[in-house]
């Protein structure tokens, strides 16, 4: 089954698992392989108030199955992005943020691998 994507480079999308969302910027859609090349921006834990947000702007890009991504609505990410982007980016990725991203990716991969 081929998936048709309306995702465009520069668009913000998210990958969701449990109470967490990985927001990322689309770099390229590879329709021939049904993959989306994204640049991670934020990992947000939605179950807590205020949301716990990890800045992933310095993380490595991901090439991930296209069908797992959802388009992010401007209204849901503007406030989160404005908070993070207002802060100066740290040189290199925070070790804890990197661990959180790795754990999230592993959990998503394991969950969808079983399907």
PDB file as gemmi writes it, atoms N, CA and C in Angstrom:
CRYST1    1.000    1.000    1.000  90.00  90.00  90.00 P 1                      
ATOM      1  N   UNK A   1       0.842  -1.173   0.000  1.00  0.00           N  
ATOM      2  CA  UNK A   1       0.000   0.000   0.000  1.00  0.00           C  
ATOM      3  C   UNK A   1       0.890   1.240   0.000  1.00  0.00           C  
ATOM      4  N   UNK A   2       0.755   2.077  -0.997  1.00  0.00           N  
ATOM      5  CA  UNK A   2       1.561   3.290  -1.081  1.00  0.00           C  
ATOM      6  C   UNK A   2       0.851   4.431  -0.372  1.00  0.00           C  
ATOM      7  N   UNK A   3       1.609   5.166   0.390  1.00  0.00           N  
ATOM      8  CA  UNK A   3       1.076   6.308   1.122  1.00  0.00           C  
ATOM      9  C   UNK A   3       1.407   7.565   0.344  1.00  0.00           C  
ATOM     10  N   UNK A   4       0.423   8.435   0.210  1.00  0.00           N  
ATOM     11  CA  UNK A   4       0.661   9.720  -0.427  1.00  0.00           C  
ATOM     12  C   UNK A   4       0.775  10.736   0.693  1.00  0.00           C  
ATOM     13  N   UNK A   5       1.830  11.530   0.658  1.00  0.00           N  
ATOM     14  CA  UNK A   5       2.076  12.494   1.725  1.00  0.00           C  
ATOM     15  C   UNK A   5       1.960  13.918   1.221  1.00  0.00           C  
ATOM     16  N   UNK A   6       1.317  14.728   2.028  1.00  0.00           N  
ATOM     17  CA  UNK A   6       1.236  16.155   1.735  1.00  0.00           C  
ATOM     18  C   UNK A   6       2.304  16.916   2.514  1.00  0.00           C  
ATOM     19  N   UNK A   7       3.180  16.214   3.223  1.00  0.00           N  
ATOM     20  CA  UNK A   7       4.212  16.878   4.000  1.00  0.00           C  
ATOM     21  C   UNK A   7       5.175  17.604   3.071  1.00  0.00           C  
ATOM     22  N   UNK A   8       5.576  18.782   3.506  1.00  0.00           N  
ATOM     23  CA  UNK A   8       6.486  19.619   2.731  1.00  0.00           C  
ATOM     24  C   UNK A   8       7.729  19.918   3.571  1.00  0.00           C  
ATOM     25  N   UNK A   9       8.887  20.096   2.927  1.00  0.00           N  
ATOM     26  CA  UNK A   9      10.077  20.494   3.684  1.00  0.00           C  
ATOM     27  C   UNK A   9       9.804  21.756   4.500  1.00  0.00           C  
ATOM     28  N   UNK A  10      10.256  21.738   5.739  1.00  0.00           N  
ATOM     29  CA  UNK A  10      10.048  22.864   6.642  1.00  0.00           C  
ATOM     30  C   UNK A  10       8.805  22.715   7.512  1.00  0.00           C  
ATOM     31  N   UNK A  11       7.920  21.795   7.174  1.00  0.00           N  
ATOM     32  CA  UNK A  11       6.697  21.578   7.949  1.00  0.00           C  
ATOM     33  C   UNK A  11       7.030  20.896   9.263  1.00  0.00           C  
ATOM     34  N   UNK A  12       6.280  21.234  10.320  1.00  0.00           N  
ATOM     35  CA  UNK A  12       6.461  20.600  11.616  1.00  0.00           C  
ATOM     36  C   UNK A  12       5.476  19.433  11.710  1.00  0.00           C  
ATOM     37  N   UNK A  13       6.011  18.284  12.067  1.00  0.00           N  
ATOM     38  CA  UNK A  13       5.212  17.077  12.240  1.00  0.00           C  
ATOM     39  C   UNK A  13       5.512  16.503  13.621  1.00  0.00           C  
ATOM     40  N   UNK A  14       4.705  15.523  14.034  1.00  0.00           N  
ATOM     41  CA  UNK A  14       5.010  14.869  15.303  1.00  0.00           C  
ATOM     42  C   UNK A  14       4.830  13.370  15.193  1.00  0.00           C  
ATOM     43  N   UNK A  15       5.551  12.693  16.070  1.00  0.00           N  
ATOM     44  CA  UNK A  15       5.502  11.257  16.236  1.00  0.00           C  
ATOM     45  C   UNK A  15       5.053  11.062  17.674  1.00  0.00           C  
ATOM     46  N   UNK A  16       3.991  10.294  17.882  1.00  0.00           N  
ATOM     47  CA  UNK A  16       3.406  10.183  19.216  1.00  0.00           C  
ATOM     48  C   UNK A  16       3.497   8.759  19.738  1.00  0.00           C  
ATOM     49  N   UNK A  17       3.810   8.661  21.027  1.00  0.00           N  
ATOM     50  CA  UNK A  17       3.802   7.361  21.690  1.00  0.00           C  
ATOM     51  C   UNK A  17       3.512   7.607  23.163  1.00  0.00           C  
ATOM     52  N   UNK A  18       2.479   6.974  23.660  1.00  0.00           N  
ATOM     53  CA  UNK A  18       2.098   7.169  25.055  1.00  0.00           C  
ATOM     54  C   UNK A  18       1.758   8.633  25.301  1.00  0.00           C  
ATOM     55  N   UNK A  19       2.364   9.206  26.325  1.00  0.00           N  
ATOM     56  CA  UNK A  19       2.087  10.606  26.664  1.00  0.00           C  
ATOM     57  C   UNK A  19       3.132  11.558  26.096  1.00  0.00           C  
ATOM     58  N   UNK A  20       3.979  11.058  25.195  1.00  0.00           N  
ATOM     59  CA  UNK A  20       5.045  11.901  24.664  1.00  0.00           C  
ATOM     60  C   UNK A  20       4.901  12.105  23.162  1.00  0.00           C  
ATOM     61  N   UNK A  21       5.355  13.268  22.737  1.00  0.00           N  
ATOM     62  CA  UNK A  21       5.373  13.615  21.322  1.00  0.00           C  
ATOM     63  C   UNK A  21       6.744  14.146  20.940  1.00  0.00           C  
ATOM     64  N   UNK A  22       7.242  13.635  19.817  1.00  0.00           N  
ATOM     65  CA  UNK A  22       8.470  14.137  19.241  1.00  0.00           C  
ATOM     66  C   UNK A  22       8.070  15.057  18.097  1.00  0.00           C  
ATOM     67  N   UNK A  23       8.352  16.344  18.247  1.00  0.00           N  
ATOM     68  CA  UNK A  23       8.094  17.311  17.178  1.00  0.00           C  
ATOM     69  C   UNK A  23       9.363  17.438  16.353  1.00  0.00           C  
ATOM     70  N   UNK A  24       9.190  17.455  15.039  1.00  0.00           N  
ATOM     71  CA  UNK A  24      10.341  17.491  14.143  1.00  0.00           C  
ATOM     72  C   UNK A  24      10.004  18.288  12.898  1.00  0.00           C  
ATOM     73  N   UNK A  25      11.038  18.768  12.241  1.00  0.00           N  
ATOM     74  CA  UNK A  25      10.896  19.499  10.982  1.00  0.00           C  
ATOM     75  C   UNK A  25      11.159  18.542   9.823  1.00  0.00           C  
ATOM     76  N   UNK A  26      10.263  18.545   8.857  1.00  0.00           N  
ATOM     77  CA  UNK A  26      10.438  17.697   7.677  1.00  0.00           C  
ATOM     78  C   UNK A  26      11.581  18.260   6.833  1.00  0.00           C  
ATOM     79  N   UNK A  27      12.526  17.404   6.504  1.00  0.00           N  
ATOM     80  CA  UNK A  27      13.614  17.765   5.607  1.00  0.00           C  
ATOM     81  C   UNK A  27      13.271  17.293   4.198  1.00  0.00           C  
ATOM     82  N   UNK A  28      12.840  16.038   4.108  1.00  0.00           N  
ATOM     83  CA  UNK A  28      12.485  15.473   2.802  1.00  0.00           C  
ATOM     84  C   UNK A  28      11.567  14.273   3.011  1.00  0.00           C  
ATOM     85  N   UNK A  29      10.638  14.101   2.083  1.00  0.00           N  
ATOM     86  CA  UNK A  29       9.786  12.916   2.059  1.00  0.00           C  
ATOM     87  C   UNK A  29      10.312  12.009   0.949  1.00  0.00           C  
ATOM     88  N   UNK A  30      10.573  10.753   1.302  1.00  0.00           N  
ATOM     89  CA  UNK A  30      11.092   9.780   0.345  1.00  0.00           C  
ATOM     90  C   UNK A  30       9.951   8.805   0.044  1.00  0.00           C  
ATOM     91  N   UNK A  31       9.075   9.207  -0.894  1.00  0.00           N  
ATOM     92  CA  UNK A  31       7.895   8.414  -1.190  1.00  0.00           C  
ATOM     93  C   UNK A  31       8.233   7.021  -1.704  1.00  0.00           C  
ATOM     94  N   UNK A  32       9.299   6.884  -2.478  1.00  0.00           N  
ATOM     95  CA  UNK A  32       9.653   5.583  -3.043  1.00  0.00           C  
ATOM     96  C   UNK A  32       9.937   4.548  -1.957  1.00  0.00           C  
ATOM     97  N   UNK A  33      10.339   5.021  -0.779  1.00  0.00           N  
ATOM     98  CA  UNK A  33      10.641   4.102   0.341  1.00  0.00           C  
ATOM     99  C   UNK A  33       9.671   4.281   1.506  1.00  0.00           C  
ATOM    100  N   UNK A  34       8.676   5.179   1.324  1.00  0.00           N  
ATOM    101  CA  UNK A  34       7.686   5.456   2.366  1.00  0.00           C  
ATOM    102  C   UNK A  34       8.340   5.906   3.672  1.00  0.00           C  
ATOM    103  N   UNK A  35       9.345   6.809   3.538  1.00  0.00           N  
ATOM    104  CA  UNK A  35      10.086   7.310   4.685  1.00  0.00           C  
ATOM    105  C   UNK A  35      10.020   8.830   4.735  1.00  0.00           C  
ATOM    106  N   UNK A  36      10.209   9.344   5.923  1.00  0.00           N  
ATOM    107  CA  UNK A  36      10.266  10.787   6.125  1.00  0.00           C  
ATOM    108  C   UNK A  36      11.574  11.100   6.846  1.00  0.00           C  
ATOM    109  N   UNK A  37      12.353  11.998   6.237  1.00  0.00           N  
ATOM    110  CA  UNK A  37      13.603  12.456   6.830  1.00  0.00           C  
ATOM    111  C   UNK A  37      13.253  13.697   7.636  1.00  0.00           C  
ATOM    112  N   UNK A  38      13.477  13.643   8.942  1.00  0.00           N  
ATOM    113  CA  UNK A  38      13.108  14.756   9.822  1.00  0.00           C  
ATOM    114  C   UNK A  38      14.283  15.169  10.698  1.00  0.00           C  
ATOM    115  N   UNK A  39      14.211  16.410  11.160  1.00  0.00           N  
ATOM    116  CA  UNK A  39      15.183  16.956  12.110  1.00  0.00           C  
ATOM    117  C   UNK A  39      14.445  17.182  13.429  1.00  0.00           C  
ATOM    118  N   UNK A  40      14.782  16.434  14.481  1.00  0.00           N  
ATOM    119  CA  UNK A  40      14.099  16.581  15.771  1.00  0.00           C  
ATOM    120  C   UNK A  40      14.222  18.008  16.320  1.00  0.00           C  
ATOM    121  N   UNK A  41      13.127  18.478  16.906  1.00  0.00           N  
ATOM    122  CA  UNK A  41      13.109  19.790  17.541  1.00  0.00           C  
ATOM    123  C   UNK A  41      12.877  19.671  19.043  1.00  0.00           C  
ATOM    124  N   UNK A  42      11.791  18.979  19.415  1.00  0.00           N  
ATOM    125  CA  UNK A  42      11.388  18.896  20.814  1.00  0.00           C  
ATOM    126  C   UNK A  42      10.813  17.539  21.139  1.00  0.00           C  
ATOM    127  N   UNK A  43      11.037  17.084  22.349  1.00  0.00           N  
ATOM    128  CA  UNK A  43      10.352  15.919  22.884  1.00  0.00           C  
ATOM    129  C   UNK A  43       9.548  16.431  24.068  1.00  0.00           C  
ATOM    130  N   UNK A  44       8.227  16.292  23.983  1.00  0.00           N  
ATOM    131  CA  UNK A  44       7.341  16.873  24.980  1.00  0.00           C  
ATOM    132  C   UNK A  44       6.571  15.778  25.701  1.00  0.00           C  
ATOM    133  N   UNK A  45       6.629  15.802  27.033  1.00  0.00           N  
ATOM    134  CA  UNK A  45       5.816  14.915  27.865  1.00  0.00           C  
ATOM    135  C   UNK A  45       4.519  15.655  28.151  1.00  0.00           C  
ATOM    136  N   UNK A  46       3.440  15.182  27.574  1.00  0.00           N  
ATOM    137  CA  UNK A  46       2.163  15.899  27.635  1.00  0.00           C  
ATOM    138  C   UNK A  46       1.360  15.616  28.899  1.00  0.00           C  
ATOM    139  N   UNK A  47       1.755  14.617  29.689  1.00  0.00           N  
ATOM    140  CA  UNK A  47       0.957  14.236  30.847  1.00  0.00           C  
ATOM    141  C   UNK A  47       1.161  15.152  32.048  1.00  0.00           C  
ATOM    142  N   UNK A  48       2.194  15.952  32.029  1.00  0.00           N  
ATOM    143  CA  UNK A  48       2.452  16.822  33.177  1.00  0.00           C  
ATOM    144  C   UNK A  48       2.117  18.272  32.831  1.00  0.00           C  
ATOM    145  N   UNK A  49       1.764  19.044  33.842  1.00  0.00           N  
ATOM    146  CA  UNK A  49       1.532  20.480  33.665  1.00  0.00           C  
ATOM    147  C   UNK A  49       2.489  21.203  34.572  1.00  0.00           C  
ATOM    148  N   UNK A  50       3.323  22.070  34.112  1.00  0.00           N  
ATOM    149  CA  UNK A  50       3.519  22.370  32.702  1.00  0.00           C  
ATOM    150  C   UNK A  50       4.205  21.192  32.005  1.00  0.00           C  
ATOM    151  N   UNK A  51       4.092  21.155  30.693  1.00  0.00           N  
ATOM    152  CA  UNK A  51       4.697  20.084  29.910  1.00  0.00           C  
ATOM    153  C   UNK A  51       6.210  20.080  30.117  1.00  0.00           C  
ATOM    154  N   UNK A  52       6.772  18.889  30.174  1.00  0.00           N  
ATOM    155  CA  UNK A  52       8.224  18.755  30.249  1.00  0.00           C  
ATOM    156  C   UNK A  52       8.734  18.702  28.823  1.00  0.00           C  
ATOM    157  N   UNK A  53       9.611  19.633  28.482  1.00  0.00           N  
ATOM    158  CA  UNK A  53      10.090  19.776  27.114  1.00  0.00           C  
ATOM    159  C   UNK A  53      11.598  19.607  27.052  1.00  0.00           C  
ATOM    160  N   UNK A  54      12.058  18.737  26.170  1.00  0.00           N  
ATOM    161  CA  UNK A  54      13.491  18.554  25.929  1.00  0.00           C  
ATOM    162  C   UNK A  54      13.834  19.178  24.585  1.00  0.00           C  
ATOM    163  N   UNK A  55      14.821  20.036  24.573  1.00  0.00           N  
ATOM    164  CA  UNK A  55      15.291  20.693  23.357  1.00  0.00           C  
ATOM    165  C   UNK A  55      16.191  19.716  22.603  1.00  0.00           C  
ATOM    166  N   UNK A  56      15.787  19.374  21.369  1.00  0.00           N  
ATOM    167  CA  UNK A  56      16.541  18.399  20.577  1.00  0.00           C  
ATOM    168  C   UNK A  56      17.094  19.008  19.301  1.00  0.00           C  
ATOM    169  N   UNK A  57      17.203  20.329  19.259  1.00  0.00           N  
ATOM    170  CA  UNK A  57      17.643  20.987  18.022  1.00  0.00           C  
ATOM    171  C   UNK A  57      19.037  20.560  17.588  1.00  0.00           C  
ATOM    172  N   UNK A  58      19.827  20.021  18.494  1.00  0.00           N  
ATOM    173  CA  UNK A  58      21.185  19.586  18.140  1.00  0.00           C  
ATOM    174  C   UNK A  58      21.264  18.075  17.945  1.00  0.00           C  
ATOM    175  N   UNK A  59      20.118  17.390  17.974  1.00  0.00           N  
ATOM    176  CA  UNK A  59      20.110  15.932  17.810  1.00  0.00           C  
ATOM    177  C   UNK A  59      20.294  15.544  16.350  1.00  0.00           C  
ATOM    178  N   UNK A  60      20.612  14.294  16.130  1.00  0.00           N  
ATOM    179  CA  UNK A  60      20.781  13.767  14.773  1.00  0.00           C  
ATOM    180  C   UNK A  60      19.436  13.640  14.072  1.00  0.00           C  
ATOM    181  N   UNK A  61      19.466  13.791  12.761  1.00  0.00           N  
ATOM    182  CA  UNK A  61      18.263  13.620  11.951  1.00  0.00           C  
ATOM    183  C   UNK A  61      17.805  12.166  12.000  1.00  0.00           C  
ATOM    184  N   UNK A  62      16.525  11.971  11.689  1.00  0.00           N  
ATOM    185  CA  UNK A  62      15.944  10.637  11.667  1.00  0.00           C  
ATOM    186  C   UNK A  62      15.332  10.358  10.306  1.00  0.00           C  
ATOM    187  N   UNK A  63      15.378   9.121   9.883  1.00  0.00           N  
ATOM    188  CA  UNK A  63      14.696   8.644   8.693  1.00  0.00           C  
ATOM    189  C   UNK A  63      13.730   7.593   9.213  1.00  0.00           C  
ATOM    190  N   UNK A  64      12.436   7.905   9.161  1.00  0.00           N  
ATOM    191  CA  UNK A  64      11.449   7.130   9.895  1.00  0.00           C  
ATOM    192  C   UNK A  64      10.251   6.845   8.994  1.00  0.00           C  
ATOM    193  N   UNK A  65       9.500   5.752   9.254  1.00  0.00           N  
ATOM    194  CA  UNK A  65       8.336   5.445   8.413  1.00  0.00           C  
ATOM    195  C   UNK A  65       7.346   6.617   8.340  1.00  0.00           C  
ATOM    196  N   UNK A  66       6.985   6.939   7.142  1.00  0.00           N  
ATOM    197  CA  UNK A  66       6.123   8.090   6.852  1.00  0.00           C  
ATOM    198  C   UNK A  66       4.762   7.979   7.529  1.00  0.00           C  
ATOM    199  N   UNK A  67       4.215   6.780   7.566  1.00  0.00           N  
ATOM    200  CA  UNK A  67       2.858   6.609   8.096  1.00  0.00           C  
ATOM    201  C   UNK A  67       2.745   6.840   9.596  1.00  0.00           C  
ATOM    202  N   UNK A  68       3.856   6.990  10.305  1.00  0.00           N  
ATOM    203  CA  UNK A  68       3.806   7.218  11.753  1.00  0.00           C  
ATOM    204  C   UNK A  68       3.729   8.698  12.120  1.00  0.00           C  
ATOM    205  N   UNK A  69       3.956   9.573  11.156  1.00  0.00           N  
ATOM    206  CA  UNK A  69       3.957  11.013  11.432  1.00  0.00           C  
ATOM    207  C   UNK A  69       2.576  11.627  11.236  1.00  0.00           C  
ATOM    208  N   UNK A  70       2.339  12.673  12.013  1.00  0.00           N  
ATOM    209  CA  UNK A  70       1.102  13.450  11.921  1.00  0.00           C  
ATOM    210  C   UNK A  70       1.481  14.914  11.739  1.00  0.00           C  
ATOM    211  N   UNK A  71       0.702  15.665  10.990  1.00  0.00           N  
ATOM    212  CA  UNK A  71       1.004  17.092  10.870  1.00  0.00           C  
ATOM    213  C   UNK A  71       0.703  17.804  12.186  1.00  0.00           C  
ATOM    214  N   UNK A  72       1.594  18.659  12.614  1.00  0.00           N  
ATOM    215  CA  UNK A  72       1.383  19.427  13.841  1.00  0.00           C  
ATOM    216  C   UNK A  72       0.617  20.697  13.495  1.00  0.00           C  
ATOM    217  N   UNK A  73      -0.352  21.026  14.317  1.00  0.00           N  
ATOM    218  CA  UNK A  73      -1.105  22.264  14.141  1.00  0.00           C  
ATOM    219  C   UNK A  73      -0.298  23.423  14.717  1.00  0.00           C  
ATOM    220  N   UNK A  74      -0.339  24.540  14.026  1.00  0.00           N  
ATOM    221  CA  UNK A  74       0.397  25.721  14.500  1.00  0.00           C  
ATOM    222  C   UNK A  74       0.038  26.060  15.938  1.00  0.00           C  
ATOM    223  N   UNK A  75      -1.249  25.997  16.255  1.00  0.00           N  
ATOM    224  CA  UNK A  75      -1.711  26.398  17.584  1.00  0.00           C  
ATOM    225  C   UNK A  75      -1.159  25.513  18.689  1.00  0.00           C  
ATOM    226  N   UNK A  76      -0.815  24.271  18.374  1.00  0.00           N  
ATOM    227  CA  UNK A  76      -0.311  23.389  19.417  1.00  0.00           C  
ATOM    228  C   UNK A  76       1.195  23.513  19.628  1.00  0.00           C  
ATOM    229  N   UNK A  77       1.917  24.040  18.646  1.00  0.00           N  
ATOM    230  CA  UNK A  77       3.375  24.098  18.792  1.00  0.00           C  
ATOM    231  C   UNK A  77       3.951  25.501  18.933  1.00  0.00           C  
ATOM    232  N   UNK A  78       3.192  26.518  18.589  1.00  0.00           N  
ATOM    233  CA  UNK A  78       3.743  27.879  18.641  1.00  0.00           C  
ATOM    234  C   UNK A  78       4.222  28.237  20.038  1.00  0.00           C  
ATOM    235  N   UNK A  79       3.405  27.979  21.050  1.00  0.00           N  
ATOM    236  CA  UNK A  79       3.810  28.359  22.409  1.00  0.00           C  
ATOM    237  C   UNK A  79       5.013  27.558  22.885  1.00  0.00           C  
ATOM    238  N   UNK A  80       5.029  26.264  22.579  1.00  0.00           N  
ATOM    239  CA  UNK A  80       6.153  25.424  22.997  1.00  0.00           C  
ATOM    240  C   UNK A  80       7.428  25.844  22.266  1.00  0.00           C  
ATOM    241  N   UNK A  81       7.316  26.030  20.949  1.00  0.00           N  
ATOM    242  CA  UNK A  81       8.489  26.427  20.164  1.00  0.00           C  
ATOM    243  C   UNK A  81       9.003  27.798  20.575  1.00  0.00           C  
ATOM    244  N   UNK A  82       8.093  28.731  20.845  1.00  0.00           N  
ATOM    245  CA  UNK A  82       8.537  30.082  21.202  1.00  0.00           C  
ATOM    246  C   UNK A  82       9.305  30.078  22.522  1.00  0.00           C  
ATOM    247  N   UNK A  83       8.891  29.236  23.464  1.00  0.00           N  
ATOM    248  CA  UNK A  83       9.620  29.117  24.732  1.00  0.00           C  
ATOM    249  C   UNK A  83      11.032  28.596  24.505  1.00  0.00           C  
ATOM    250  N   UNK A  84      11.142  27.555  23.732  1.00  0.00           N  
ATOM    251  CA  UNK A  84      12.440  26.917  23.508  1.00  0.00           C  
ATOM    252  C   UNK A  84      13.326  27.773  22.604  1.00  0.00           C  
ATOM    253  N   UNK A  85      12.761  28.313  21.539  1.00  0.00           N  
ATOM    254  CA  UNK A  85      13.557  29.105  20.606  1.00  0.00           C  
ATOM    255  C   UNK A  85      14.027  30.422  21.210  1.00  0.00           C  
ATOM    256  N   UNK A  86      13.327  30.901  22.240  1.00  0.00           N  
ATOM    257  CA  UNK A  86      13.740  32.130  22.914  1.00  0.00           C  
ATOM    258  C   UNK A  86      15.027  31.910  23.699  1.00  0.00           C  
ATOM    259  N   UNK A  87      15.258  30.673  24.086  1.00  0.00           N  
ATOM    260  CA  UNK A  87      16.480  30.345  24.820  1.00  0.00           C  
ATOM    261  C   UNK A  87      17.615  30.142  23.825  1.00  0.00           C  
ATOM    262  N   UNK A  88      18.792  30.439  24.243  1.00  0.00           N  
ATOM    263  CA  UNK A  88      19.978  30.216  23.414  1.00  0.00           C  
ATOM    264  C   UNK A  88      20.213  28.707  23.299  1.00  0.00           C  
ATOM    265  N   UNK A  89      20.443  28.238  22.109  1.00  0.00           N  
ATOM    266  CA  UNK A  89      20.732  26.817  21.906  1.00  0.00           C  
ATOM    267  C   UNK A  89      22.061  26.477  22.563  1.00  0.00           C  
ATOM    268  N   UNK A  90      22.073  25.379  23.283  1.00  0.00           N  
ATOM    269  CA  UNK A  90      23.306  24.932  23.923  1.00  0.00           C  
ATOM    270  C   UNK A  90      24.197  24.300  22.870  1.00  0.00           C  
ATOM    271  N   UNK A  91      25.502  24.493  22.991  1.00  0.00           N  
ATOM    272  CA  UNK A  91      26.385  23.799  22.047  1.00  0.00           C  
ATOM    273  C   UNK A  91      26.353  22.299  22.342  1.00  0.00           C  
ATOM    274  N   UNK A  92      25.939  21.510  21.377  1.00  0.00           N  
ATOM    275  CA  UNK A  92      25.811  20.064  21.575  1.00  0.00           C  
ATOM    276  C   UNK A  92      24.513  19.748  22.282  1.00  0.00           C  
ATOM    277  N   UNK A  93      24.085  18.524  22.143  1.00  0.00           N  
ATOM    278  CA  UNK A  93      22.819  18.117  22.754  1.00  0.00           C  
ATOM    279  C   UNK A  93      23.039  17.725  24.214  1.00  0.00           C  
ATOM    280  N   UNK A  94      22.101  18.079  25.046  1.00  0.00           N  
ATOM    281  CA  UNK A  94      22.085  17.724  26.453  1.00  0.00           C  
ATOM    282  C   UNK A  94      22.054  16.194  26.567  1.00  0.00           C  
ATOM    283  N   UNK A  95      22.875  15.634  27.428  1.00  0.00           N  
ATOM    284  CA  UNK A  95      22.968  14.178  27.582  1.00  0.00           C  
ATOM    285  C   UNK A  95      21.629  13.571  27.987  1.00  0.00           C  
ATOM    286  N   UNK A  96      20.929  14.214  28.896  1.00  0.00           N  
ATOM    287  CA  UNK A  96      19.626  13.700  29.336  1.00  0.00           C  
ATOM    288  C   UNK A  96      18.624  13.751  28.190  1.00  0.00           C  
ATOM    289  N   UNK A  97      18.624  14.835  27.419  1.00  0.00           N  
ATOM    290  CA  UNK A  97      17.723  14.946  26.275  1.00  0.00           C  
ATOM    291  C   UNK A  97      18.033  13.859  25.253  1.00  0.00           C  
ATOM    292  N   UNK A  98      19.304  13.582  25.043  1.00  0.00           N  
ATOM    293  CA  UNK A  98      19.702  12.538  24.094  1.00  0.00           C  
ATOM    294  C   UNK A  98      19.214  11.174  24.568  1.00  0.00           C  
ATOM    295  N   UNK A  99      19.347  10.903  25.852  1.00  0.00           N  
ATOM    296  CA  UNK A  99      18.861   9.636  26.408  1.00  0.00           C  
ATOM    297  C   UNK A  99      17.345   9.523  26.266  1.00  0.00           C  
ATOM    298  N   UNK A 100      16.644  10.635  26.527  1.00  0.00           N  
ATOM    299  CA  UNK A 100      15.184  10.644  26.391  1.00  0.00           C  
ATOM    300  C   UNK A 100      14.774  10.354  24.950  1.00  0.00           C  
ATOM    301  N   UNK A 101      15.464  10.973  23.991  1.00  0.00           N  
ATOM    302  CA  UNK A 101      15.167  10.747  22.573  1.00  0.00           C  
ATOM    303  C   UNK A 101      15.430   9.289  22.199  1.00  0.00           C  
ATOM    304  N   UNK A 102      16.574   8.754  22.587  1.00  0.00           N  
ATOM    305  CA  UNK A 102      16.896   7.360  22.288  1.00  0.00           C  
ATOM    306  C   UNK A 102      15.864   6.402  22.876  1.00  0.00           C  
ATOM    307  N   UNK A 103      15.451   6.649  24.107  1.00  0.00           N  
ATOM    308  CA  UNK A 103      14.453   5.810  24.766  1.00  0.00           C  
ATOM    309  C   UNK A 103      13.111   5.897  24.025  1.00  0.00           C  
ATOM    310  N   UNK A 104      12.710   7.104  23.659  1.00  0.00           N  
ATOM    311  CA  UNK A 104      11.457   7.307  22.937  1.00  0.00           C  
ATOM    312  C   UNK A 104      11.476   6.572  21.603  1.00  0.00           C  
ATOM    313  N   UNK A 105      12.550   6.736  20.838  1.00  0.00           N  
ATOM    314  CA  UNK A 105      12.672   6.088  19.525  1.00  0.00           C  
ATOM    315  C   UNK A 105      12.629   4.572  19.675  1.00  0.00           C  
ATOM    316  N   UNK A 106      13.318   4.045  20.666  1.00  0.00           N  
ATOM    317  CA  UNK A 106      13.296   2.607  20.914  1.00  0.00           C  
ATOM    318  C   UNK A 106      11.873   2.129  21.218  1.00  0.00           C  
ATOM    319  N   UNK A 107      11.163   2.857  22.074  1.00  0.00           N  
ATOM    320  CA  UNK A 107       9.803   2.465  22.448  1.00  0.00           C  
ATOM    321  C   UNK A 107       8.862   2.490  21.247  1.00  0.00           C  
ATOM    322  N   UNK A 108       8.973   3.524  20.425  1.00  0.00           N  
ATOM    323  CA  UNK A 108       8.127   3.619  19.231  1.00  0.00           C  
ATOM    324  C   UNK A 108       8.462   2.476  18.279  1.00  0.00           C  
ATOM    325  N   UNK A 109       9.741   2.243  18.045  1.00  0.00           N  
ATOM    326  CA  UNK A 109      10.148   1.175  17.136  1.00  0.00           C  
ATOM    327  C   UNK A 109       9.634  -0.185  17.616  1.00  0.00           C  
ATOM    328  N   UNK A 110       9.784  -0.445  18.890  1.00  0.00           N  
ATOM    329  CA  UNK A 110       9.334  -1.719  19.459  1.00  0.00           C  
ATOM    330  C   UNK A 110       7.817  -1.862  19.340  1.00  0.00           C  
ATOM    331  N   UNK A 111       7.079  -0.798  19.621  1.00  0.00           N  
ATOM    332  CA  UNK A 111       5.612  -0.831  19.562  1.00  0.00           C  
ATOM    333  C   UNK A 111       5.116  -1.095  18.146  1.00  0.00           C  
ATOM    334  N   UNK A 112       5.718  -0.462  17.156  1.00  0.00           N  
ATOM    335  CA  UNK A 112       5.244  -0.607  15.780  1.00  0.00           C  
ATOM    336  C   UNK A 112       5.844  -1.827  15.084  1.00  0.00           C  
ATOM    337  N   UNK A 113       6.928  -2.341  15.587  1.00  0.00           N  
ATOM    338  CA  UNK A 113       7.541  -3.536  15.007  1.00  0.00           C  
ATOM    339  C   UNK A 113       6.629  -4.747  15.233  1.00  0.00           C  
ATOM    340  N   UNK A 114       5.899  -4.739  16.334  1.00  0.00           N  
ATOM    341  CA  UNK A 114       5.010  -5.855  16.671  1.00  0.00           C  
ATOM    342  C   UNK A 114       3.797  -5.904  15.742  1.00  0.00           C  
ATOM    343  N   UNK A 115       3.419  -4.767  15.148  1.00  0.00           N  
ATOM    344  CA  UNK A 115       2.221  -4.725  14.281  1.00  0.00           C  
ATOM    345  C   UNK A 115       2.416  -5.421  12.976  1.00  0.00           C  
TER     346      UNK A 115                                                      
END                                                                             
